[in-house]
C-alpha cells in the first residue's frame, strides 16, 4: 500500500488545488489489481474531510462498460463476454464526451450525471453520480484513462490536468488482488479459474494500457 506520508502529501497538494478557484482533474490509471480504485477513494475522502466539504469526487470508468445485452448482440458473444474489460467492450466515445463536460461544467450550476456500475446485476447504471460545480477536485479512475490512441486520447492529452499512474509494487501483489476479486465477484469459482481469466483477459488489457499511454505526471507505487 502507499505510504501514509505520501498519501498526506497528495492530499495536501489537492487541497491547494481545491482552493485555487479552478477545477483540477486528475486521471488515475493502472493495471487491474494495482489498487487505483481504493487509492482514489481514499485520497478523495481525505480531501473532503480536511476541507470540511465535498469538494472532491471520484468518477470511475466502470459505468462505461457495454451492457450485457450489447455484448450478447456482437458477432461472437462468447468472446465478447470472455473479454469483457477489453478496450472494445467500453463506450470510449461517450466516456470522453462526459469527461469533456466535466471539464467545462465548473463555471455554472449545471450538473453532469456520470454512470456507475451495478456489480450485482453486472451492468452499468445511468445517472448515479452527480458532478456539480462545487466539485473542485475530480479524480477520474480507470484502466484506460491514460491511453494515447483514439478514441481515448483526449482525456490524457488535453482534458486532465495531471495523470497519475498507480504501479503495483510487484506483479504477484496485483495478481493476488485480482484472484481474490474474481472469486468474490463470481467471475471465477476457484483460484485456477481466476488465474486463467487473468491470463486470457486482464494481462492482455493491462499490456494495452501500459504500452499505449501518455507520459504520467506521477507514478505511485502501491
C-alpha positions in Angstrom: 0.0 0.0 0.0 1.0 3.6 -0.5 2.9 5.0 2.5 0.9 7.3 4.7 3.3 10.2 4.3 2.8 10.1 0.5 -0.9 10.0 0.9 -0.7 13.0 3.1 1.4 14.9 0.5 -1.1 14.1 -2.2 -4.0 15.2 -0.1 -2.1 18.5 0.8 -1.4 19.0 -2.9 -5.0 18.5 -3.9 -6.3 20.8 -1.1 -4.2 23.6 -2.6 -5.8 22.9 -6.0 -9.3 22.9 -4.4 -8.7 26.4 -3.1 -7.4 27.7 -6.4 -10.8 28.5 -7.9 -10.4 26.3 -10.9 -11.5 22.7 -11.2 -8.5 20.3 -11.1 -8.9 17.0 -12.9 -6.6 14.0 -12.3 -6.8 10.9 -14.4 -5.7 7.9 -12.3 -4.8 4.7 -14.2 -3.0 1.5 -13.6 -3.3 -2.2 -14.4 -6.1 -4.3 -12.9 -5.1 -5.1 -9.3 -2.9 -2.1 -8.9 -5.2 -0.6 -6.2 -6.1 2.5 -8.2 -9.8 2.4 -7.2 -9.1 2.1 -3.4 -6.4 4.8 -3.6 -8.6 7.2 -5.5 -11.5 6.8 -3.0 -9.1 7.1 0.0 -7.5 10.3 -1.3 -10.8 11.9 -2.3 -12.4 11.1 1.1 -9.3 12.5 2.9 -9.5 15.7 0.9 -13.2 16.2 1.7 -12.6 15.6 5.4 -9.7 18.0 5.6 -11.6 20.7 3.6 -14.8 20.3 5.6 -17.0 19.9 2.5 -17.4 17.7 -0.5 -15.0 19.4 -2.9 -13.6 16.2 -4.3 -15.3 13.3 -6.2 -14.2 10.1 -7.8 -15.5 9.2 -11.3 -14.8 5.5 -12.1 -14.7 4.3 -15.7 -16.8 1.2 -14.8 -20.0 2.9 -15.8 -18.9 2.9 -19.5 -18.8 -0.9 -19.8 -21.0 -2.0 -22.6 -24.1 -3.7 -21.3 -24.6 -7.5 -21.3 -27.3 -7.0 -23.9 -24.8 -5.1 -26.1 -22.2 -7.8 -25.7 -24.8 -10.5 -26.5 -25.6 -8.8 -29.8 -22.0 -8.9 -31.0 -20.9 -11.2 -33.8 -19.2 -13.5 -31.2 -20.9 -13.1 -27.9 -18.8 -15.8 -26.2 -15.6 -13.9 -27.0 -17.2 -10.6 -26.0 -18.2 -11.9 -22.6 -14.8 -13.6 -22.1 -13.0 -10.4 -23.0 -15.3 -8.0 -21.1 -13.0 -5.3 -19.8 -11.0 -5.1 -23.1 -10.9 -1.6 -24.7 -13.5 -2.5 -27.3 -16.0 -3.5 -24.6 -16.3 0.1 -23.3 -18.1 3.0 -24.8 -15.0 5.1 -25.1 -16.5 7.8 -27.2 -19.1 8.6 -24.5 -16.5 8.4 -21.8 -14.5 11.1 -23.5 -17.7 13.2 -24.1 -18.6 13.1 -20.4 -15.1 14.0 -19.3 -15.2 17.0 -21.6 -18.5 18.0 -20.0 -16.9 17.6 -16.5 -14.0 19.8 -17.7 -16.5 22.6 -18.6 -19.3 22.5 -16.0 -17.3 24.0 -13.2 -18.3 27.5 -14.1 -22.0 27.3 -13.8 -24.8 25.5 -11.9 -25.1 22.6 -14.4 -24.8 19.0 -13.2 -23.1 16.3 -15.2 -24.6 12.9 -14.5 -22.0 10.2 -14.5 -22.9 6.5 -14.8 -22.0 3.9 -12.2 -21.8 0.1 -12.3 -24.1 -2.4 -10.5 -21.8 -5.3 -9.7 -24.7 -7.4 -8.6 -26.5 -7.0 -11.9 -23.3 -6.9 -13.9 -24.3 -3.8 -15.8 -23.8 0.0 -15.9 -26.4 2.2 -14.4 -27.1 5.7 -15.8 -27.1 8.9 -13.8 -25.9 7.6 -10.5 -23.1 10.2 -9.8 -23.8 13.9 -9.8 -20.8 16.1 -10.7 -21.5 19.6 -9.5 -19.7 22.9 -10.0 -18.7 22.7 -6.3 -16.5 19.7 -7.0 -13.2 21.4 -7.4 -11.0 18.2 -7.4 -12.1 15.4 -9.8 -10.4 12.1 -9.8 -11.2 10.1 -13.0 -10.2 6.5 -12.4 -9.9 3.6 -14.8 -7.5 1.3 -16.7 -7.7 3.3 -20.0 -7.7 6.8 -18.6 -4.2 7.4 -19.9 -4.5 5.7 -23.3 -2.9 7.9 -26.1 -4.8 6.3 -29.1 -8.2 7.1 -30.3 -10.9 7.3 -29.2 -9.4 7.7 -25.7 -6.6 10.1 -26.3 -8.2 13.4 -25.4 -8.6 12.5 -21.7 -4.9 12.3 -21.0 -3.9 14.6 -23.8 -6.0 17.7 -23.2 -8.8 17.3 -20.6 -7.0 16.1 -17.5 -4.6 18.4 -15.6 -2.4 15.6 -14.4 -2.0 11.9 -15.0 -1.2 9.6 -12.0 -0.2 6.0 -12.8 -0.6 3.6 -10.0 2.0 0.8 -10.2 1.8 -2.3 -8.0 5.0 -3.0 -6.0 5.1 -6.4 -7.6 3.0 -8.3 -10.1 2.4 -11.0 -7.5 0.6 -8.5 -5.4 -1.6 -7.3 -8.2 -2.2 -10.9 -9.4 -3.4 -12.0 -5.9 -5.7 -9.0 -5.6 -7.2 -10.0 -8.9 -7.6 -13.6 -7.9 -9.5 -12.6 -4.8 -11.6 -10.1 -6.7 -12.6 -12.6 -9.4 -13.7 -15.2 -6.9 -15.5 -12.6 -4.7 -17.5 -11.2 -7.7 -18.3 -14.6 -9.1 -16.2 -14.2 -12.3 -14.3 -17.3 -11.2 -15.2 -20.2 -8.9 -11.7 -21.0 -7.7 -8.1 -19.9 -8.0 -7.4 -21.8 -11.1 -10.3 -20.2 -13.0 -9.3 -16.8 -11.7 -5.7 -17.4 -12.9 -7.0 -18.4 -16.3 -9.1 -15.3 -16.6 -6.1 -13.1 -15.7 -4.0 -14.7 -18.4 -6.7 -14.6 -21.1 -8.0 -11.1 -20.4 -6.6 -8.9 -17.6 -3.0 -9.3 -18.6 -3.8 -8.5 -22.2 -5.8 -5.4 -21.2 -3.0 -4.3 -18.9 -0.4 -4.6 -21.6 -2.5 -2.5 -23.9 -3.0 0.2 -21.3 0.7 0.3 -20.4 2.0 0.3 -23.9 -0.3 3.0 -25.3 -0.3 5.7 -22.6 0.5 9.3 -22.3 3.5 10.0 -20.1 2.2 10.2 -16.5 2.8 13.2 -14.3 3.4 10.9 -11.3 4.0 7.2 -10.8 2.7 6.0 -7.4 4.0 2.7 -6.1 1.2 0.7 -4.4 
